[in-house]
Amino acid sequence: MSGTLNLSAGRSYLAIPGPSVIPDQVLQAMHRPSPNIYAGELVDMTATLIPDLRRVARTKHHAAIYICNGHGAWEAALSNVLQPGDKVLVPSSGRFAIGWSEMAEGLGIDVEVIDFGNHAPWDLARVAERLKADTSHQIKAVLGVHVDTSSSIRNDVPGLRAVLDAEQHPALLMADCIASLGCDRFEMDDWGVDVMVTGSQKGLMVPAGLAFVFFNDKAAAVRAAMPRVSRYWDWTPRANPEEFYQYFGGTAPTHHLYGLRASLDMIHAEGIENVWARHAQLARAIWAACEAWGQDGPMAMNVTDPALRSHAVTALRLGGSRATQLREWLEQTLGLTLGIGLGMAPPRSPEWHGFFRLGHMGHLNGHMVMGLLGGIEAGLRALDIPHGAGALDAAAAVLSEAGQQAS
């Protein structure tokens, strides 16, 4: 026999920070003929989605569904509570906070960014200084990204609310939880968040194409005072539909809804507190391996303080062109796809090729993490990239501790 040895045959593993791995239960729920969109089971099922979405967001308030990606959710949220000329404050710790600010600028909103770079979380003292100086309350909203998918920094959302309250500032607190919802702890009502946006393709484990905006009564009152809102982005009929089509502003995203029903069933069967704990433990295993590799080599995590790291994504640096070489080798040889180093350097620049990201969100368990880490170990060896020893042992030790605690 002749030919090239193919170690990538079999099920591939997409270990990027979204879209995440889609569970078989979700795929099977979506594998069906198109349903009636005017009456019957789809209409009845959709009504059950809203309270279960609120349970994941930890809110008793309003939820609106949009047929779009996270960028659409950004625009939807902004369009309902802000008009041209309004001012927003954006503390930034990565590319996606900048992206949300650019979306606001495109809508004619006056944007002020406090940029903390790609390696540090918000400095809440600096945010407090800016809010204190805004004595006329020109700032109408503060846009905060809970987990920035580019830098993997997890920001202090309740701390940001505490700053607003301490300064008695009436600005809306708006949170981007696209990377964090269903992965990192998030408490919309308890943390005092007025508006939250997320998407279907990460912790919710559904294909990209749905986005969600959650809002409380304070935000609803701001919307009610708006002179106009785009008919499509208006969240009022979506959150309080009189007819089924109003949930979506038109034809329902039928198969996504079936998939969402299956994913919400999975989340609530496990329990959201257990979902958060699972993500935290699996993240610690990944960090243990990365720390071991970095002991005798160029690999380094972007966020040095574990308390500031996301439990859903880890951004890493290898330097030179090593990250791109590693990603390409793993995808071509093992069928394992890692995330590009988005936002850490100009796209396709020499520096860009030195960064990569690991997505560990949603439908993920211990053996998947060990497979991911084992694949990276093989790639580091195959490409002669210097690295420390004992990474897999370190990760296994973290997972075994979790197993001992559960027994």
RODO-2510 file (C-alpha; in nm, 4 decimals, decimal comma):
residues 407
     n   res          X          Y          Z
     1     m     0,0000     0,0000     0,0000
     2     s     0,1105     0,3550    -0,0681
     3     g    -0,0119     0,7015     0,0164
     4     t     0,0190     0,9658     0,2829
     5     l    -0,0611     0,8836     0,6438
     6     n    -0,3730     1,0782     0,7377
     7     l    -0,4117     1,1469     1,1093
     8     s    -0,6917     1,3984     1,0530
     9     a    -0,9511     1,1419     0,9443
    10     g    -1,2479     1,1233     1,1778
    11     r    -1,4402     1,3980     1,3531
    12     s    -1,2557     1,7296     1,3433
    13     y    -1,2318     1,9500     1,6499
    14     l    -1,3020     2,3225     1,6133
    15     a    -1,1281     2,4706     1,9189
    16     i    -1,1769     2,8342     1,8228
    17     p    -1,3542     3,0873     2,0480
    18     g    -1,6797     3,0609     1,8552
    19     p    -1,8560     2,9180     1,6746
    20     s    -1,8217     2,6478     1,9352
    21     v    -1,8736     2,2730     1,9066
    22     i    -2,2404     2,1993     1,8335
    23     p    -2,3853     1,9130     2,0434
    24     d    -2,5392     1,6170     1,8631
    25     q    -2,8672     1,6917     2,0424
    26     v    -2,8768     2,0360     1,8819
    27     l    -2,7878     1,9044     1,5363
    28     q    -3,0524     1,6335     1,5620
    29     a    -3,3175     1,8822     1,6740
    30     m    -3,2422     2,0964     1,3699
    31     h    -3,2458     1,8057     1,1236
    32     r    -3,6127     1,8218     1,0291
    33     p    -3,8436     1,9559     0,7573
    34     s    -3,9520     2,3183     0,7679
    35     p    -4,2446     2,3662     1,0072
    36     n    -4,5571     2,5776     0,9800
    37     i    -4,4657     2,9320     1,0856
    38     y    -4,8244     3,0420     1,1520
    39     a    -4,9582     2,7895     1,4027
    40     g    -4,8724     2,4689     1,5806
    41     e    -4,5694     2,3328     1,7583
    42     l    -4,3191     2,6013     1,6517
    43     v    -4,5382     2,8793     1,7862
    44     d    -4,5952     2,6940     2,1129
    45     m    -4,2278     2,6035     2,1523
    46     t    -4,1031     2,9583     2,0926
    47     a    -4,3027     3,0854     2,3890
    48     t    -4,1027     2,8485     2,6115
    49     l    -3,7690     2,9877     2,4926
    50     i    -3,8051     3,3332     2,6432
    51     p    -3,8282     3,2329     3,0127
    52     d    -3,5442     2,9845     2,9678
    53     l    -3,3245     3,2459     2,8017
    54     r    -3,3955     3,4762     3,0952
    55     r    -3,2850     3,1982     3,3319
    56     v    -2,9467     3,1784     3,1599
    57     a    -2,9076     3,5581     3,1708
    58     r    -3,0230     3,5613     3,5350
    59     t    -3,2880     3,8236     3,4742
    60     k    -3,6600     3,8573     3,5354
    61     h    -3,6902     4,1312     3,2777
    62     h    -3,7225     4,1433     2,8982
    63     a    -3,5638     3,9418     2,6163
    64     a    -3,5663     4,0039     2,2418
    65     i    -3,4529     3,7619     1,9692
    66     y    -3,2848     3,8833     1,6488
    67     i    -3,1838     3,7017     1,3315
    68     c    -2,8255     3,8278     1,3115
    69     n    -2,4818     3,7874     1,4645
    70     g    -2,3306     3,9692     1,7610
    71     h    -2,2639     4,2804     1,5544
    72     g    -2,6367     4,2968     1,4892
    73     a    -2,7010     4,2688     1,8625
    74     w    -2,4662     4,5621     1,9187
    75     e    -2,6639     4,7755     1,6737
    76     a    -2,9992     4,6600     1,8095
    77     a    -2,9065     4,7525     2,1650
    78     l    -2,7664     5,0907     2,0665
    79     s    -3,0600     5,1764     1,8390
    80     n    -3,3194     5,1288     2,1123
    81     v    -3,1714     5,3619     2,3725
    82     l    -2,9426     5,6088     2,1940
    83     q    -2,9849     5,8625     1,9162
    84     p    -2,7380     6,0641     1,7080
    85     g    -2,5513     6,3118     1,9251
    86     d    -2,5856     6,1106     2,2460
    87     k    -2,2596     6,0331     2,4251
    88     v    -2,1336     5,6945     2,5434
    89     l    -1,8273     5,5914     2,7431
    90     v    -1,6415     5,2740     2,6407
    91     p    -1,3753     5,1244     2,8690
    92     s    -1,1760     4,8986     2,6360
    93     s    -0,9598     4,5948     2,7048
    94     g    -0,9550     4,4381     2,3591
    95     r    -1,0694     4,4524     1,9994
    96     f    -1,4390     4,3878     2,0597
    97     a    -1,4918     4,6898     2,2828
    98     i    -1,3415     4,8953     2,0015
    99     g    -1,5754     4,7204     1,7572
   100     w    -1,8817     4,8123     1,9627
   101     s    -1,7616     5,1728     1,9822
   102     e    -1,7175     5,1799     1,6037
   103     m    -2,0731     5,0523     1,5642
   104     a    -2,1929     5,3392     1,7849
   105     e    -1,9950     5,5931     1,5826
   106     g    -2,1622     5,4640     1,2673
   107     l    -2,4989     5,5487     1,4223
   108     g    -2,3932     5,9065     1,4885
   109     i    -2,3296     5,8524     1,8582
   110     d    -2,0523     6,0514     2,0280
   111     v    -1,8046     5,7903     2,1557
   112     e    -1,5360     5,8334     2,4191
   113     v    -1,3019     5,5362     2,4609
   114     i    -1,0805     5,4772     2,7625
   115     d    -0,8323     5,2301     2,6176
   116     f    -0,6608     4,9986     2,8644
   117     g    -0,4846     4,8038     2,5900
   118     n    -0,4944     4,4302     2,5243
   119     h    -0,3308     4,3057     2,8431
   120     a    -0,5135     4,4809     3,1272
   121     p    -0,8735     4,4927     3,2520
   122     w    -1,0658     4,8091     3,3195
   123     d    -0,9118     5,0487     3,5695
   124     l    -1,2307     5,1323     3,7532
   125     a    -1,0684     5,4276     3,9304
   126     r    -1,0100     5,5948     3,5937
   127     v    -1,3666     5,5202     3,4885
   128     a    -1,4894     5,6713     3,8152
   129     e    -1,2851     5,9871     3,7525
   130     r    -1,4448     6,0312     3,4106
   131     l    -1,7965     5,9765     3,5412
   132     k    -1,7360     6,2144     3,8304
   133     a    -1,6285     6,4835     3,5845
   134     d    -1,9513     6,4381     3,3870
   135     t    -2,1532     6,6619     3,6167
   136     s    -2,4095     6,7432     3,3468
   137     h    -2,4629     6,3713     3,2770
   138     q    -2,3923     6,3961     2,9066
   139     i    -2,2843     6,0316     2,9088
   140     k    -2,6019     5,8344     2,8397
   141     a    -2,4557     5,4829     2,8513
   142     v    -2,1405     5,2913     2,9438
   143     l    -2,0603     5,0054     2,7047
   144     g    -1,8650     4,7267     2,8732
   145     v    -1,7452     4,3989     2,7243
   146     h    -1,7577     4,1321     2,9961
   147     v    -1,5153     3,8939     2,8206
   148     d    -1,3225     4,0327     2,5267
   149     t    -1,2757     3,7392     2,2916
   150     s    -0,9583     3,8867     2,1445
   151     s    -0,7607     3,9409     2,4654
   152     s    -0,9407     3,6797     2,6842
   153     i    -0,9701     3,9375     2,9644
   154     r    -1,2700     3,8973     3,1950
   155     n    -1,3810     4,2376     3,3225
   156     d    -1,5503     4,3349     3,6485
   157     v    -1,9084     4,4143     3,5468
   158     p    -2,0485     4,4426     3,9032
   159     g    -1,7553     4,6705     3,9845
   160     l    -1,8531     4,8947     3,6955
   161     r    -2,2083     4,9123     3,8308
   162     a    -2,0684     5,0005     4,1742
   163     v    -1,8760     5,2905     4,0190
   164     l    -2,1882     5,4225     3,8465
   165     d    -2,3843     5,3970     4,1704
   166     a    -2,1118     5,5594     4,3796
   167     e    -2,1064     5,8581     4,1435
   168     q    -2,4893     5,8586     4,1308
   169     h    -2,4597     5,8609     3,7542
   170     p    -2,7802     5,7750     3,5615
   171     a    -2,6085     5,6290     3,2522
   172     l    -2,7273     5,2896     3,1337
   173     l    -2,4884     5,0018     3,1954
   174     m    -2,4746     4,7964     2,8758
   175     a    -2,2807     4,4679     2,8725
   176     d    -2,1518     4,2555     2,5865
   177     c    -2,1716     3,8921     2,7004
   178     i    -2,1294     3,7355     2,3581
   179     a    -1,8264     3,5320     2,4689
   180     s    -1,9229     3,4866     2,8327
   181     l    -2,2905     3,3931     2,8581
   182     g    -2,3244     3,0286     2,9533
   183     c    -1,9507     3,0063     3,0306
   184     d    -1,8509     3,2650     3,2914
   185     r    -2,0727     3,3661     3,5799
   186     f    -2,3026     3,6496     3,4809
   187     e    -2,5872     3,7878     3,6945
   188     m    -2,7774     4,0504     3,4989
   189     d    -3,0194     4,1629     3,7683
   190     d    -2,7925     4,1182     4,0715
   191     w    -2,5102     4,3030     3,8958
   192     g    -2,7366     4,5907     3,7927
   193     v    -2,6929     4,5563     3,4162
   194     d    -2,9537     4,7504     3,2187
   195     v    -2,8909     4,6036     2,8720
   196     m    -2,7056     4,2848     2,7765
   197     v    -2,6280     4,1407     2,4343
   198     t    -2,5174     3,7926     2,3340
   199     g    -2,5150     3,5498     2,0413
   200     s    -2,6116     3,1888     1,9804
   201     q    -2,2784     3,0475     1,8642
   202     k    -2,0666     3,0319     2,1788
   203     g    -2,1906     2,9276     2,5238
   204     l    -2,5409     2,8663     2,3887
   205     m    -2,4019     2,5991     2,1499
   206     v    -2,6246     2,6842     1,8516
   207     p    -2,5002     2,7723     1,5014
   208     a    -2,4294     3,1393     1,4358
   209     g    -2,7308     3,3378     1,3219
   210     l    -2,9266     3,4295     1,6357
   211     a    -2,8595     3,7160     1,8725
   212     f    -3,0334     3,8242     2,1903
   213     v    -3,0810     4,1546     2,3706
   214     f    -3,1943     4,1529     2,7329
   215     f    -3,3116     4,4785     2,8916
   216     n    -3,4679     4,5938     3,2166
   217     d    -3,7461     4,8405     3,2880
   218     k    -3,5056     5,1353     3,3100
   219     a    -3,3859     5,0664     2,9567
   220     a    -3,7440     5,0103     2,8411
   221     a    -3,8355     5,3559     2,9720
   222     v    -3,5475     5,5090     2,7758
   223     r    -3,6717     5,3287     2,4651
   224     a    -4,0234     5,4625     2,5203
   225     a    -3,8884     5,8188     2,5169
   226     m    -3,6949     5,7724     2,1906
   227     p    -3,8307     5,9832     1,9009
   228     r    -3,7854     5,6920     1,6578
   229     v    -3,6365     5,3437     1,6359
   230     s    -3,5883     5,1323     1,3249
   231     r    -3,8862     4,9003     1,2778
   232     y    -3,6508     4,6054     1,2478
   233     w    -3,4309     4,6767     1,5508
   234     d    -3,7151     4,7902     1,7784
   235     w    -3,7167     4,5526     2,0725
   236     t    -4,0645     4,6446     2,1981
   237     p    -4,2720     4,4165     1,9698
   238     r    -4,0109     4,1414     1,9919
   239     a    -4,0285     4,1349     2,3707
   240     n    -4,4084     4,1775     2,3785
   241     p    -4,5383     4,0186     2,0574
   242     e    -4,9058     4,0253     1,9703
   243     e    -4,8402     3,8071     1,6656
   244     f    -4,5843     3,5284     1,6288
   245     y    -4,3852     3,6993     1,3507
   246     q    -4,3127     3,9937     1,5823
   247     y    -4,0712     3,7826     1,7861
   248     f    -3,8352     3,8036     1,4873
   249     g    -3,9411     4,1043     1,2826
   250     g    -4,0570     3,8703     1,0072
   251     t    -4,0158     3,5038     0,9157
   252     a    -3,8982     3,2885     1,2066
   253     p    -3,5467     3,1360     1,2057
   254     t    -3,7177     2,7986     1,2322
   255     h    -3,4359     2,5484     1,2625
   256     h    -3,2241     2,7690     1,4855
   257     l    -3,5176     2,7797     1,7263
   258     y    -3,5337     2,4003     1,7452
   259     g    -3,1613     2,3927     1,8093
   260     l    -3,1928     2,6600     2,0764
   261     r    -3,4652     2,4632     2,2502
   262     a    -3,2336     2,1613     2,2661
   263     s    -2,9372     2,3649     2,3927
   264     l    -3,1419     2,5341     2,6647
   265     d    -3,2687     2,1936     2,7749
   266     m    -2,9079     2,0778     2,8081
   267     i    -2,8021     2,3864     3,0038
   268     h    -3,0897     2,3662     3,2491
   269     a    -3,0530     1,9890     3,2941
   270     e    -2,6915     2,0469     3,4010
   271     g    -2,7767     2,3613     3,5965
   272     i    -2,6224     2,6985     3,5146
   273     e    -2,4128     2,7000     3,8331
   274     n    -2,2676     2,3628     3,7313
   275     v    -2,2082     2,4914     3,3774
   276     w    -2,0031     2,7782     3,5205
   277     a    -1,8096     2,5416     3,7486
   278     r    -1,7334     2,3036     3,4597
   279     h    -1,5977     2,5853     3,2466
   280     a    -1,3848     2,7118     3,5340
   281     q    -1,2294     2,3727     3,6042
   282     l    -1,1597     2,2959     3,2381
   283     a    -1,0054     2,6408     3,1966
   284     r    -0,7746     2,5775     3,4917
   285     a    -0,6549     2,2567     3,3265
   286     i    -0,5746     2,4455     3,0070
   287     w    -0,3925     2,7179     3,1984
   288     a    -0,1867     2,4588     3,3876
   289     a    -0,0684     2,3089     3,0593
   290     c     0,0086     2,6495     2,9076
   291     e     0,2059     2,7532     3,2140
   292     a     0,4108     2,4335     3,1936
   293     w     0,4848     2,4850     2,8239
   294     g     0,5919     2,8425     2,8965
   295     q     0,8445     2,7423     3,1630
   296     d     1,1044     2,6553     2,8980
   297     g     0,9862     2,8232     2,5806
   298     p     0,8257     3,1305     2,4255
   299     m     0,4606     3,0454     2,4985
   300     a     0,2865     3,2911     2,7295
   301     m    -0,0745     3,3591     2,8178
   302     n    -0,1940     3,7095     2,7415
   303     v    -0,3507     3,7483     3,0864
   304     t    -0,1066     3,6757     3,3674
   305     d    -0,3504     3,6987     3,6597
   306     p    -0,5818     3,3932     3,6691
   307     a    -0,8507     3,6005     3,8417
   308     l    -0,8788     3,8158     3,5286
   309     r    -0,8908     3,5328     3,2737
   310     s    -1,1987     3,4238     3,0882
   311     h    -1,3172     3,0668     3,1432
   312     a    -1,4252     3,0533     2,7771
   313     v    -1,1192     3,1617     2,5767
   314     t    -0,7441     3,1842     2,6305
   315     a    -0,5243     3,4135     2,4202
   316     l    -0,1595     3,3112     2,3844
   317     r     0,1640     3,4380     2,2362
   318     l     0,4343     3,2264     2,0696
   319     g     0,6203     3,4998     1,8832
   320     g     0,7622     3,5077     1,5335
   321     s     0,5530     3,3032     1,2924
   322     r     0,5219     3,0069     1,5291
   323     a     0,1519     3,0455     1,6095
   324     t     0,0488     3,0335     1,2442
   325     q     0,2818     2,7383     1,1832
   326     l     0,1324     2,5549     1,4800
   327     r    -0,2263     2,6240     1,3766
   328     e    -0,1666     2,5113     1,0203
   329     w     0,0152     2,1933     1,1262
   330     l    -0,2589     2,0965     1,3705
   331     e    -0,5418     2,1547     1,1248
   332     q    -0,3745     1,9768     0,8352
   333     t    -0,2228     1,6897     1,0316
   334     l    -0,4579     1,6232     1,3234
   335     g    -0,7884     1,7860     1,2239
   336     l    -0,7608     2,0262     1,5188
   337     t    -0,8374     2,3946     1,4513
   338     l    -0,7165     2,6678     1,6867
   339     g    -0,8232     3,0321     1,6806
   340     i    -0,6290     3,3095     1,5109
   341     g    -0,4700     3,5840     1,7191
   342     l    -0,7478     3,8321     1,6544
   343     g    -0,6884     4,1887     1,7692
   344     m    -0,3450     4,1280     1,9201
   345     a    -0,1565     4,2664     1,6177
   346     p    -0,2454     4,4116     1,2747
   347     p    -0,4030     4,1366     1,0611
   348     r    -0,1504     3,9308     0,8630
   349     s     0,1385     4,1422     0,9882
   350     p     0,4541     3,9559     1,0988
   351     e     0,3488     4,0046     1,4614
   352     w     0,0014     3,8657     1,3911
   353     h     0,1518     3,5238     1,3152
   354     g     0,2827     3,5000     1,6697
   355     f    -0,0556     3,4846     1,8473
   356     f    -0,3321     3,2271     1,8733
   357     r    -0,6378     3,1565     2,0880
   358     l    -0,7992     2,8503     2,2393
   359     g    -1,1765     2,8347     2,2597
   360     h    -1,3029     2,6262     2,5528
   361     m    -1,6691     2,7145     2,5650
   362     g    -2,0047     2,5463     2,5485
   363     h    -2,0156     2,1747     2,4654
   364     l    -1,6854     2,0747     2,6252
   365     n    -1,5654     1,8044     2,8634
   366     g    -1,2447     1,6716     3,0151
   367     h    -1,1412     1,4318     2,7427
   368     m    -1,1925     1,7016     2,4773
   369     v    -0,9605     1,9310     2,6717
   370     m    -0,6988     1,6573     2,7069
   371     g    -0,7266     1,5872     2,3337
   372     l    -0,6817     1,9565     2,2570
   373     l    -0,3753     1,9799     2,4790
   374     g    -0,2308     1,6543     2,3504
   375     g    -0,2639     1,7812     1,9955
   376     i    -0,0832     2,1048     2,0815
   377     e     0,1940     1,9058     2,2502
   378     a     0,2365     1,6986     1,9348
   379     g     0,2498     2,0127     1,7220
   380     l     0,5089     2,1797     1,9425
   381     r     0,7270     1,8710     1,9138
   382     a     0,6790     1,8262     1,5402
   383     l     0,7722     2,1889     1,4715
   384     d     1,0624     2,1956     1,7203
   385     i     0,9061     2,4872     1,9071
   386     p     1,0774     2,5134     2,2478
   387     h     0,8444     2,4304     2,5344
   388     g     0,8526     2,3117     2,8906
   389     a     0,7774     1,9561     2,9965
   390     g     0,4908     1,8193     3,2030
   391     a     0,2032     2,0106     3,0454
   392     l    -0,0273     1,7128     3,0056
   393     d     0,0552     1,5885     3,3551
   394     a    -0,0312     1,9317     3,4954
   395     a    -0,3647     1,9396     3,3149
   396     a    -0,4457     1,5836     3,4177
   397     a    -0,3740     1,6720     3,7803
   398     v    -0,6276     1,9565     3,7682
   399     l    -0,8937     1,7305     3,6180
   400     s    -0,8211     1,4459     3,8596
   401     e    -0,8638     1,6840     4,1541
   402     a    -1,2063     1,7764     4,0210
   403     g    -1,2991     1,4106     3,9885
   404     q    -1,1892     1,3400     4,3454
   405     q    -1,3998     1,6284     4,4755
   406     a    -1,7045     1,4968     4,2911
   407     s    -1,6680     1,1409     4,4232
***
